């Protein structure tokens, strides 16, 4: 093994190679470095958009929203049920103890629900065949539930809990008029006493929100910052709102602050108002709320909590998760990440194949030495290791340089704000970056394996060349 290392070092060191071969090897390493760096930057940008969109969406929207057909005349039933989904201290300690099992439990839960849905569909389709239904019911996944360990069953049930905040809301549309400027907006009626339990967006007001949005004959509003900027940061605005008899009325409202969620689309269209004031000026009558917003201790529990609500509440209620409300956006980002990975991965593969050309030239340049080594008894396996090490070394240097360059460029974009964006289009003002170290590791491993594979294939073929001519 020491002989292989010494010969590989002699064969592959730059000072023992002609300048043209050194340049070609540098080009191959540069190609690998550029591919790895580009892949890291591209995936960091897409991950950054996902992180920023998720943060901003969860700052403005709740983790779970409960709606009802025709809006809600009474929220007591829903609020009472949702309050039961809060965890006790004992349940919190139990969940914390077995938190490492949560991914396993989630997978089992999803698999169980999928099989149960399939079983029920087939049973419904063949309900006119009693013999088959009797046999099919023996395969009901529900019969497997008693086989689950008690602590996993308990953890499964606790996963459907975790509510930390509940607040009602009411959506209505209107027009804002200020200094000759007219702008359509969505008025969100909120409960100022509970809204901060659910919503963590940045609010700029001179007094606490519960005082700023206190109910009064002339309602107070908190405008999104871009909306306030468009209206000229007014102290008062006039609202044109429809009434129950489809007439229009004008209402004077005082602007007591601004909010900023981070998503321009929300901030440029929404205004917050006390729920009671919104009910009064829009003359909603028996309608008390459009829905109920719920905040959880973990956003990833939204699907489990929504499933429990949809199962237990009457069919007129529907629980929607934050992921479902923004599915198109996150699916588009996931597709972009996949496309970037494929394109940049192909770039790395093409760059790694350049190593084959380097090894071919190296064999041609070292043909006499290779022939002499073969004549001295060095077998094809040892020669294969010698040339594979040369290709692997080039790939390793290129990969490390690419990862370092990709991380460095990503950090520069993140902290120096090198690239500015139009918030009206991208919802954020600067290019977001989220460097994932596991992804960097996967990219590095992929690049090295590709270089090792191409080097091994080339070295295996080249090590079998006849030696007679070269001797």
C-alpha positions, 0 to 999 in steps of 0.5 A: 500500500505504501508503494501505491501511495508513493507512486500515485504521489509521484505520478500526480504531483503538478511539479512532475507533470507538463503544463498542459496536463496541469491546466487541464486538471485545473479546468476539471477541478474548476468545473466540479467546484463551479457545479458544487458551488452553484448547487449550494447557492441555488438550493440555499436561495430556494430554502431561504424563500421557503423559510421566509414565506413560512415565517411570514405566513405563520406570522400573519396566518394561524397554524389551523383555521376553522371555517363554517359554511355560511360563517359562524353565528356562535363560536362557543361550540368550536372554542370549547372543543378546541380548548380540549386540544390543549396539552396538560403538563403531564402530556407535555413531559411525556411528549418531550420524553419520547420526542425522538419517536415522533417521526416514526409515529407520524409515519405509522399514523399516515400509513394507517390512515391511508390503509383505512381510507382504502379499506373503507372505499373498497368496503363501500364499493362492494357493500352489496356482497355480504360475503366479501364484506364479511371477509374484507372486514377481517382485514380492517386496519382498525384491528391492528390498533390494539397491537400498538404499545400503550405509550405509542398509542398515547403519543399518537393521541397527544400529537393531536394536541398542542393548542396554545392560542385561539382567536375569532376573526371576521373578513370583510372588504371595503374601500379606503379613501385618504387625501384623494387616494382610493384603495381596496382593502380587506378588513380583518376584524380581530379580538384584541385580547386574544389576537397576540396569542395567535399572531406574532407579526410586527405591529407598530403602535403607540399603545398596546394593541388591546388599547389601540383597537379598543371598541369605539363609535368611530373605529380604530384601524391598524394598516399594513405598512405598504398600504399606509404608505400608499395612502400617505400614512394618514391619521384618519381615513374614510371607509366605504363599506357595504351594509346588510341591505347592499347600500354603501355607507362611509365611516370615519376611522382613526389609524392607530398604527401599522403592521408588517408580516413580511409578505407584501401581498398581505401588508398591502391589502389588509387592515385590522379592526376590532371584531365588535366594530367590524360587526357593527359597521358591516351590519353582520347581524347574527354572524359573529365570525368568519372563522377561528384561528388556532396556534399550536406549539409546533406548526408541523402538528397542524395536519394532526390537529386539523384531522381531529377537528374534522373528525369530531366536529359536525360536517359543516365545520372544516379545519384547514392547515396553513400548508393547505392554504398556501399549497400552491406556493410551497409546491412551486418552491419544491418543484424549483428545488428539484429542478435546480438539483437536477440541472446542477447535479448534471453539471457536476456529473459532466464536470466529473467526466472531465477527469476521464480526459485528464487520466487518459492524458496522464496515461499517455504521458506516463506510458513508458513508466506504466510499461516499466512498472508492469514489467517489474510486476506491478499488476493491473489492480495496483495501477488502477488504484494509482490512477483512481487516487489521482482522479479522486484527489482532483475531485476532492480538491474541486469539491472542497473548493466548490463547497467553500465558495458556495457557502462563502457566496451564500453568506455574502449574499445573506449578510451584505444584502447584495441582491435586492428584490421588488417586494411587490413581485417576490414578497420580500425585499432582499434575497433570502438565504438558508444554508443547510449543512446536511444538504452541503454534506450530501452535495459534497458526498455526491461530487466525490462519489461521482469523481471516484466512480468516473476515475475508477472506470477510466483507470480500470480500462487504462490499466489493462493497456498492452505494454509491448508497444510502450516498452 
